[in-house]
Amino acid sequence: MSQEKNFIRKRRVPRRVFFRKVGLLARGSYYITEAMEVGEGGMQLMSPVPLEEGQQVVISFSIPGMDYVVTRSVVRYVKNSLSDGDVSYGVQFETIDFDSRRKIRSYVAQKSIEELNAYEEE
């Protein structure tokens, strides 16, 4: 194992790459934006409007082949990408029903071989 891999922090909740359109209700306006990752506890997404840590938002999205989920969420972090100037946001789901959480967990567990290899290389 290389030195770099010794410092990789394990996630508390596994995530899966999730490049799909999601709905974002923020500050009384509804936007369609792009998600990047999803896990049973939250997601990483882009936003057409600036968001702040601690801000309440509503996220709506569809898990492929499963269910449509609408959940109140809170912005937990803001991540600036130095390479292309984009900003992504990490949101934590606050009000998500047990069945939807279980379906997201199942979706994340079905990671493809390509996705698993990509995470190991990081």
Sequence and secondary structure as in RCSB ss.txt:
>XXXX:A:sequence
MSQEKNFIRKRRVPRRVFFRKVGLLARGSYYITEAMEVGEGGMQLMSPVPLEEGQQVVISFSIPGMDYVVTRSVV
RYVKNSLSDGDVSYGVQFETIDFDSRRKIRSYVAQKSIEELNAYEEE
>XXXX:A:secstr
  TGGGG    SS EEE   EEEEEETTEEEEEEEEEEETTEEEEE SS   TT EEEEEEE TTS EEEEEEEE
EEEEE TTT  EEEEEEEEE  HHHHHHHHHHHHT  HHHHHHHHH 
